[in-house]
C-alpha cells in the first residue's frame, strides 16, 4: 500500500509499504477514507520530539471503512463506516474504567521507553513516535486498529466523512479542554490558538454554556473561522497587550478560564520570542511556551488553566503565579472514547460542524506538499484532508 512516511527531520515522502495484517484476535483493519494533518505531528517533523525512525508511517486523525476483523470482534462489522480516536484504549484497565482512555495501561508496547521520563507510560497512539507505542499511522491506505470494538465508532448516516474525520482528535481534544474548565453559565473563556484544536475548544466552550469566548491568534483566516464558530477574536500581532484587552473585556478580573491550544512551537512577539526561539534552536529547551505563560498570567484569580498543547521541557514556567492566584491546572491527552458519541448528536442538532476546518483536500500522494503548506500556513491553510 502507499503511505506517507517520516525519513528524518523535515524529510517526508510517500512510499510503498507492507499492508497491515491482523496480529491479535481483537484487531480490525480499516481502509482509510480520510486522514488529516495535525499540529502535533510538526513537533517530531521538526525534530523536537524524539523517537521516530526512518520509514515510520505517521498520522493519527482519521476515519474509514472496516475491511477485516479478528475472531474476537463481536460488535464492529465489515463494511461499517467508522471514526477512530487517536489514542488506543483497551477498556479493561483501571484507567479505561475511569474514562481516562489516553492513559490506558495496556496499549503501549514500548512502556519502558516512557517510564524514565514520565514515571508512568501513556496509552498507545497511531503514528506518533516509538515511545508512544510505535504503531503505524493513518496516512496510509489501510491501518490496523487494536481493540476494534472499543476504538471503532460507527458513523451515523447523517454525519459526513468530513465531519467524522475530526471526531478522531481535534473535536475531542478541544471539547475535553472546555470540559476541564468547569464552565458556569455566562463565564468568559479565552483560548490561545485558533488552529483545528483551538477552534474546536472555542466552539466547545460555547456548547458548555460560556457567555463569551475570546480566541487569540494572528492569522486572519483562523480568526475569521473563530468568529463563525461564535467567538470574539484578538489578533495578538496587531495589539499592544493581549493582557490589557482581556482585563478590559472582563471588568478587570481576567477570563474565568483559559485554554492553551498552541503547544511547544508557539509564536509571540518581542524579546520573549527571540529568547525562546534561540534556546529551542540550541536544544537548551524543547518548548516555546509563550502562550502558556500568557494564559496563566491572564486567568482570573481562582480560575482554571486548561492545557491542550503538547509540551516537553518548558523554561520559565510561572509556578508562583499558579500558586499565588489559586489557579487550577488541568491537562491531558484526549480521552476520545469518552466523548465521541455525543458529537454525533451535536452534528444532528446543527450545533457543530467540524468539516469547516478543512481548507484543502489533497490525495495522499501529495502528503509532503500538504505538510509544507500546513506547517508554513500558506494559501490560508488550516487543515488539509488527505484522501488515500
Secondary structure, DSSP 4 states (H G I P E B T S, - for coil): -EEEEEEETTEEEEEE-PPP---STT-EEEEEEEEE--HHHHHHHTTSS----TTEE----EEEEEEEE-TT--S--TT-EEEE-SB---S-SHHHHTT-GGG-SSS-TTHHHHHHHHSS----BBTS-GGGT-B--SSBSEEEESSHHHHEEEPPTTS-HHHHHGGGTHHHHHHHHHHHT-PPTT-EEEEE--SHHHHHHHHHHHHTT-SEEEEEES-HHHHHHHHHTT-EEEEGGGSS-HHHHHHHHTTTS--SEEEE---TB----HHHHHHHHHHHHTTS-S-B-HHHHHHHHHSPTT-EEEE-S--SS-SS--HHHHHHTTPEEEE-S--HHHHHHHHHHHHHHTS--GGGGEEEEEEGGGHHHHHHHHHHT-TT-SEEEEE-
